[in-house]
């Protein structure tokens, strides 16, 4: 397996968070050979920023983050229809998140997708 950069919404305790577009924190995982080789949590505050402008402006914020971080897939429980279309346009697949530890959730999602 090649190295992949994957994003997933997390809570303050490092557990999988429920929603993508309203996430407060997003972890960026580097996965290589079925193991985590990197993990960095970013405070994106999308929960606070979601209703601060138009949906287009919010989607642009998310796109910028994804591009800056070189994200190749996201592991997530829920994504709205507009965000799903945006991710499809960017060819970024959505992998299913599991409840509990977000690091384990990313590893499970990658193993399932392989």
N, C-alpha and C positions, 0 to 999 in steps of 0.2 A: 504494500500500500504506500502510495506517495504521501508526502506531508500535506495536510489540509489545515486551513484556518476556518474555524467554525465559531459562530456567535450564538449565545443563548441568554435569555433573560434570567436574572438571579435575584434572590432577596438578600437581605442583610446577613443572613446566616449561611449563605452559600447554597441554598436549595433552589430548585427550579421554580421560576416565577410563572404565573399564569398567562400573562399577555405580552405580546411583542411590542406593539406600538405605544403602550402605556407603561413600559418598563422604566424603573428608576435606575437600575444597574444592568449592564450587559457584560457578560464575561466573554472574552475572546480566548478560545482554546486552540492550541496547536496540537494536532494529532498526527503521529507517525508510527507506522508499524503497529497499529492497534493499541497505542499507549499515548497518554498525555505527555507532551514534551514542553508545554508552556501553558500558562493560565494567567490572565490579567483581567481584573474587573474594572470597568469604566463606569463612572457615574454620569449617565446620559440625561437623566431627569426628563425623559419623554413623558412621564406621567404628569408632570407640571406643565410641560410645554405643549402637550397634545392639543389643548383647546385655546392656545394663545394666538392662533392665526388660522389660516386656511388649511384644509387637508393637504393641498399641494405643497404648502410651505413645510408642513410636518413631514411629508414623504420625502421632500428634498433633504431635510435634516438627517433622516434615516439613510438615504442613499449616500450622502456625504460620509457618514460614519462607516458604512459598509465598504465604500471605495477606499477610504483612508486606511482601513484596517485590513484590506485585501481578503474580505470574507468570501468563502466559496460555498458555504451552506449555513443554514440556521437550524438549531434544535429548539423547537417551540411547541407549546400546547395550543395556542390560539393566535390566528392572524386574520384580521378583517379582509373583506373582499378586495377593497382598493389596494391594500398592502400586498395581498396575494398576487394581483395583476402586476404591481411594480416589481416584485421579486421575480416573477416569471419573465418579465421583460429583461431583467438583469441576469437571467439564467442561474438564479440562486435557489437551489432546492430547499424545501422545508422538510426536516426530518422530525419524527415524533419525539417529544420530550417525555420523560417518565418522572413520577413523583419522587421527591427526596433529593438526595445529593446531586447537585448540578453536574459535577465532574463525571459521576457514574452515568448520569443521563446522557451526556455527550458520547461517552464510550459505548453505551448500549445502542444509541441511535446509529453510530458509525458502523458498528458490527452488524446491525440489522440491514443497513443499506448496502453493505458489501456483498 
